[in-house]
């Protein structure tokens, strides 16, 4: 079985550092006034964006698990 340095460390780096950039991008959009929580379409796309990040994070983890154990 491959060590954690070849399997999970890149995953943690990708979604840890990438998550910081993602979060900072969301904060910048919110502070710049690009997101209005009163607008229904803005709320929808805000949720889609956050869901998409976690969706791909979970999907990537499942693919890593499948590669390791199947």
N, C-alpha and C positions, 0 to 999 in steps of 0.2 A: 504494500500500500504506500502511495506517495506521502511524503511528510507534509506537515501543515504549511511549510514554507512554499510549496508548489501548488497547493490547493486552496486553502482558506485565507492565507495572508494576502494574495492578490485581490481576492473578493472583498476582504475587509478594507483594504486600501482603496479599491475602486469605489465602493459605496460609502466609505468614511470620508475620504477627501472629496469625492464627487458629491456626496451629500452636503458637505459644507458649501461647495460652490452652488449647489441647487438651492439650499436654504438662503444663502446670501443673495442669489438672484430673486427669490421670492420677496425678500425683505426690500430690495431695491425697487422692485415693481410696486410694492405696497406703498413705500415712502414717496415714490414719484407720482402717485395718484393713478396708476394704471389699473388698479383693482378697486372697484367700488362694491362693497358688500351689499348694498341696496339693489344693485342691478342683478337680476336673476341669471342672465347669461354669464356675467363675471363669476358669480358663485359656482355655476356649473363647471366652467372651464378651470377654475381654481381647484375644485375637487378632482376633476379629471387629471390635472397635472400631478397633484399629490398622489392620487391613486396609481397613476402610471409609473411613478418612481418606485413605489413599494411593490407594484405588480412585477416589474422587471427584476427587482431585487429578489423577490421570492422565487420567480421563475429561474433565475440564474442559480440560486442556491439548490433548487430541485434538480437542475441539470448537472450540477457538480456532484450532488449525492448519487444521482443515477450513474454517472461515470465512475464513481468510486466503488459502488456496491453492486452494480449489475453486470 
